[in-house]
Amino acid sequence: MTKKPVVLFAINGLGMGNSTRCHVVTQRLCEVAEIHIITSGNGLFFFKDRTGIASITEMPALSYAFSGDGVDTLGTLSRVHTLRGQLHEKKQKLEALLDQLKPDMVVTDSEYVIRPILRRRIPLAGINNSELIVSRFFRQKHLPPSIRAHFWLIEYSDYLYHHLKWNLAVSPSPFDDPPRGKPFKRIGLIVRDGARDTARERAGKPVPRPQEIDRILVMLSGSAFASQIDELQTLPWKVDVVGREGVSSGNVAYHGKIRESLDFVRRAGALVINGGFSSVSEAVAMMRPIYVLPVPNHAEQLINALMVKEIGAGDVADTGTIIQRLKDAYRLNRWEGIKETRAPINFNGGDEAAELLIGLLQRAKA
């Protein structure tokens, strides 16, 4: 029997979105490759006991710094000097795992300790939407100055780093415009099979009006910077809250951090989410009205939210006004930002990413 090629996924575990989209891809690859994971935090929580995964290795987590009004980009960069020990430990963990597994390919998702991979000349692929964010940033007008530091120091640096060092970077997108050159390859949105099935079922059907639904879902980021929304009990629907711990009371039920949220999303008549790309992708697939609350000062989250608005799937909101906007929607029986007719969106990114990764493996073996 021919031995399967070994593929190592290095996944940022700050939030849950990196893990959910990588899992879509690993499910498609595990038939042809032996899959190993190195991750932290929420990545460990998400991948524990998953079928099709040969091993999971824990690595130290690095995260953003925060101030009272959101992401502190300069503070994040200033901490790098003090986090040398963690960076060294990450490098050592990766070195040992590479020596143990001798992978035929490494796939990263928001992980950047790659020198050991490059030194061994292992084919390096990434699942990365920095190219899309850069493209949309330059197309948008009147973006707030508060996101510029994060864009130039984090997002644009991310894009340049992938441009220079990766052999392949798959770039999920709801749009069909071409990528910004090599090594980026545009693919459809990566969503779980249940979300893709729901998108097919609901395509072309009218969106229920606010007074026609009985519940909404507030699905906040699994990371440390999830938004805090007060006064949910004053809303006219049942409210499921995923991603936050709390005391359930009246019409509000808190479900904490969970691995599988699709059933909650399917039952919801409308969604309130933070602006992580995976959350946005699956919310769009569900064909339900979306209010996106981007983390302040975070360029990617704001641009993701603006993409939702451009698609016609919902609108951008903030924690200070979201409750009143939802009440107004119910009173007027009308959602903001919803287009009657939307352009078709490709939700087959998981399949397309797997095909591209298999192609890179085959070229490396040739």
C-alpha positions in Angstrom: 0.0 0.0 0.0 1.3 3.5 -0.9 2.0 5.6 2.1 -0.1 8.7 2.3 1.8 12.1 2.2 2.1 13.8 5.5 0.5 17.3 5.8 1.0 19.5 8.9 -1.5 22.3 9.6 -0.2 25.2 11.8 -3.3 27.0 12.9 -3.7 30.2 15.0 -5.9 29.3 18.0 -6.9 32.9 19.1 -10.4 32.6 17.7 -12.4 29.7 16.4 -12.7 30.7 12.8 -9.2 29.6 11.7 -10.0 26.2 13.0 -13.4 25.8 11.5 -12.3 26.7 8.0 -9.2 24.5 8.2 -11.4 21.6 9.4 -13.4 21.9 6.2 -10.2 21.5 4.2 -8.8 18.7 6.3 -12.0 16.7 6.0 -11.4 16.7 2.2 -7.7 16.0 2.5 -7.7 13.2 5.0 -8.7 10.6 2.3 -5.4 11.3 0.5 -3.1 12.6 3.2 -2.1 12.0 6.8 -3.2 15.1 8.7 -1.5 16.6 11.7 -2.3 19.8 13.6 -0.2 22.2 15.7 -2.3 24.9 17.3 -3.2 26.6 20.6 -6.2 27.9 22.6 -9.5 27.6 20.8 -7.8 25.4 18.1 -7.1 22.7 20.8 -10.7 23.0 22.0 -12.1 22.7 18.4 -9.9 19.8 17.1 -10.0 17.6 20.2 -11.3 14.1 19.2 -12.0 15.0 15.6 -11.9 12.1 13.2 -9.3 12.2 10.4 -6.7 13.9 12.5 -3.5 11.8 13.2 -2.1 14.0 16.0 -2.6 17.4 17.7 0.3 19.3 19.2 -0.1 22.3 21.5 2.0 25.4 20.9 2.2 28.8 22.8 -0.4 31.4 21.8 0.4 34.9 20.8 -2.4 37.5 20.7 -3.3 41.1 20.2 -2.9 43.8 22.8 -6.1 45.7 23.6 -7.0 49.2 24.9 -10.3 50.4 26.1 -11.5 51.1 22.6 -10.4 48.0 20.7 -7.2 46.6 19.2 -4.0 48.4 20.2 -1.8 47.8 17.2 1.2 49.7 18.4 0.9 47.9 21.8 0.7 44.6 20.0 4.0 45.3 18.2 5.7 46.6 21.3 4.9 43.3 23.1 6.8 41.3 20.5 10.1 42.2 22.2 8.8 40.9 25.5 7.4 37.7 23.9 10.7 36.5 22.7 10.5 33.5 25.0 7.2 32.4 23.6 8.4 32.9 20.1 11.4 30.8 20.8 9.3 28.1 22.4 7.0 28.1 19.3 10.0 27.7 17.1 11.3 24.9 19.2 8.0 23.1 19.2 7.8 23.4 15.4 11.4 22.3 14.9 10.8 19.1 17.0 7.5 18.3 15.2 9.0 18.8 11.8 11.9 16.5 12.7 9.4 13.9 14.0 6.8 14.0 11.2 9.0 15.0 8.2 5.9 16.4 6.5 5.5 16.6 2.7 3.7 20.0 3.1 2.9 22.5 5.8 -0.3 24.6 5.6 -0.6 27.7 7.8 -3.6 29.7 8.9 -2.5 33.0 10.6 0.7 31.4 11.9 4.0 33.1 11.0 6.9 31.1 12.6 8.0 29.6 9.3 11.8 29.8 9.2 12.2 26.1 10.2 9.9 25.2 7.4 11.7 27.3 4.8 15.1 26.0 6.0 14.0 22.4 5.3 12.6 23.4 2.0 9.2 22.0 2.8 6.4 23.2 0.4 4.5 25.9 2.3 0.9 26.8 1.7 -1.4 29.2 3.5 -5.1 29.8 4.0 -5.1 33.5 4.1 -7.4 36.4 3.3 -4.9 39.3 3.7 -4.8 39.7 -0.1 -8.6 40.2 -0.2 -8.4 42.7 2.7 -5.7 44.7 0.9 -7.6 44.7 -2.3 -10.8 45.8 -0.6 -9.0 48.5 1.5 -7.8 50.2 -1.7 -11.2 50.1 -3.2 -13.1 51.5 -0.2 -13.6 55.2 0.3 -13.9 57.1 3.6 -12.4 54.4 5.8 -11.9 55.7 9.4 -8.3 56.7 10.3 -8.6 54.5 13.4 -7.9 51.3 11.3 -4.9 52.6 9.4 -2.3 51.5 11.9 -3.7 48.0 12.0 -4.0 47.8 8.2 -0.5 48.9 7.4 1.4 47.3 10.3 -0.6 44.0 10.5 -2.8 43.3 7.4 -0.5 44.7 4.7 2.6 43.1 6.4 0.7 39.8 6.4 0.0 40.2 2.7 3.6 41.1 1.8 5.0 38.2 4.0 2.8 35.7 2.2 3.7 37.2 -1.2 7.4 36.8 -0.5 7.6 33.5 1.4 4.7 31.1 0.7 4.5 28.8 -2.3 0.7 29.0 -2.4 -1.8 31.1 -0.5 -5.5 30.3 -1.1 -7.6 33.4 -0.7 -11.4 32.9 0.0 -13.6 35.6 -1.4 -17.2 36.4 -2.1 -16.1 38.3 -5.2 -14.9 37.0 -8.6 -12.2 39.6 -9.2 -8.7 38.3 -9.7 -6.1 38.2 -6.9 -3.1 40.5 -6.5 -0.6 38.2 -8.2 1.4 35.2 -7.0 1.2 33.1 -4.8 -2.4 34.0 -4.2 -5.3 31.9 -5.7 -8.8 33.1 -5.2 -11.4 30.5 -4.2 -15.0 30.6 -3.0 -15.9 31.1 0.6 -14.9 28.2 2.9 -17.9 27.2 4.9 -19.0 24.0 6.7 -21.1 21.5 4.7 -24.2 22.3 6.7 -23.8 26.0 5.9 -23.3 25.3 2.2 -26.4 23.0 2.2 -28.4 25.8 3.8 -27.2 28.3 1.2 -28.5 26.0 -1.5 -31.8 25.4 0.2 -32.5 29.1 0.8 -31.2 30.5 -2.5 -33.9 32.7 -4.1 -36.3 32.6 -1.1 -37.4 35.8 0.5 -35.8 36.9 3.7 -38.4 36.8 6.6 -39.3 40.2 8.0 -38.5 41.1 11.6 -42.1 40.5 12.8 -42.2 37.1 11.1 -39.3 35.5 13.2 -39.3 34.3 16.8 -35.6 34.3 17.6 -32.2 35.8 16.8 -28.6 34.6 17.4 -25.9 36.7 18.9 -22.8 34.8 17.9 -19.7 36.5 19.3 -16.1 35.8 18.6 -14.4 32.9 20.4 -11.4 35.1 21.0 -10.6 37.5 23.9 -12.0 40.5 22.0 -15.6 39.3 21.6 -18.0 42.2 21.9 -20.2 42.7 25.0 -23.8 43.6 24.3 -26.1 44.7 27.1 -29.9 44.9 27.3 -30.5 41.8 25.2 -33.5 41.0 27.4 -35.3 44.1 26.0 -35.5 42.7 22.5 -38.8 41.4 21.1 -37.5 37.9 20.2 -35.9 34.9 21.9 -32.1 35.5 21.9 -29.5 32.7 21.8 -26.0 33.9 22.7 -23.0 31.8 21.6 -19.4 32.6 22.5 -20.2 34.3 25.8 -20.9 33.0 29.3 -23.8 34.5 31.2 -26.9 33.8 33.2 -29.8 32.8 31.1 -33.0 34.6 32.0 -36.3 35.4 30.3 -35.9 35.5 26.5 -32.1 35.3 26.6 -30.2 32.0 26.7 -26.4 31.9 27.0 -24.6 28.8 25.5 -21.0 29.7 26.1 -18.2 28.6 23.9 -19.3 25.7 21.7 -17.7 23.8 18.8 -20.8 23.3 16.6 -22.9 26.4 16.1 -24.7 25.6 12.9 -27.9 24.4 14.5 -28.3 27.7 16.3 -27.6 29.6 13.1 -30.2 27.6 11.2 -32.9 28.3 13.8 -32.2 32.0 14.0 -34.2 34.5 11.9 -31.3 37.1 12.1 -27.7 37.1 13.2 -25.6 39.5 15.2 -21.9 38.6 14.9 -18.4 40.0 15.2 -16.4 40.5 12.0 -14.2 37.4 11.8 -13.9 36.2 8.2 -15.2 32.6 8.9 -18.2 33.9 10.9 -19.0 36.4 8.1 -18.7 33.7 5.4 -21.0 31.2 7.2 -23.5 34.0 8.1 -23.7 35.0 4.5 -24.3 31.4 3.5 -27.2 31.1 5.9 -29.2 33.7 3.9 -30.3 35.5 7.0 -30.1 39.2 7.9 -26.7 40.0 9.4 -25.6 42.8 11.7 -21.8 42.8 11.9 -20.1 44.4 14.9 -16.4 44.8 13.9 -13.9 45.0 16.7 -12.8 48.7 17.0 -9.5 49.7 15.2 -9.4 46.3 13.5 -9.0 46.8 9.7 -9.9 43.3 8.7 -13.1 43.1 10.7 -14.4 46.4 9.4 -13.6 45.5 5.8 -15.3 42.1 6.3 -18.4 44.0 7.7 -18.4 46.3 4.7 -18.3 43.3 2.4 -21.5 42.0 4.0 -23.1 45.4 3.3 -21.8 45.4 -0.3 -23.2 41.9 -0.9 -26.6 43.1 0.4 -26.6 40.5 3.2 -26.8 43.0 6.1 -25.2 46.0 7.7 -22.4 47.3 9.9 -23.3 48.0 13.5 -21.6 48.7 16.9 -22.3 47.7 20.5 -23.6 51.1 21.5 -26.4 51.2 18.9 -27.2 47.6 18.0 -30.1 47.1 20.5 -31.9 50.2 19.3 -31.4 49.3 15.7 -32.9 45.9 16.2 -35.9 47.4 18.0 -36.3 49.8 15.1 -36.1 47.0 12.6 -39.0 45.2 14.5 -41.0 48.4 14.8 -40.7 49.2 11.1 -40.8 45.5 10.1 -37.8 46.1 7.8 -34.1 44.9 7.9 -31.4 47.4 7.0 -28.9 46.5 4.3 -30.8 43.6 2.8 -31.0 43.5 -1.0 -34.0 41.7 -2.6 -31.7 40.1 -5.2 -28.1 39.2 -4.5 -25.4 38.1 -6.9 -24.6 34.4 -6.7 -21.7 33.6 -4.3 -19.5 30.5 -4.5 -19.5 28.6 -1.2 -17.3 25.7 -2.6 -14.0 27.1 -1.2 -13.3 24.0 0.9 -13.3 21.8 -2.2 -11.2 24.3 -4.2 -8.6 24.8 -1.4 -8.2 21.0 -1.1 -7.6 20.7 -4.9 -5.0 23.5 -4.9 -3.2 21.9 -1.9 -3.2 18.5 -3.6 -1.8 20.1 -6.7 1.1 21.6 -4.7 1.8 18.2 -3.1 1.9 16.6 -6.5 4.2 19.2 -8.0 6.5 18.8 -5.0 6.6 15.0 -5.5 7.2 15.3 -9.3 
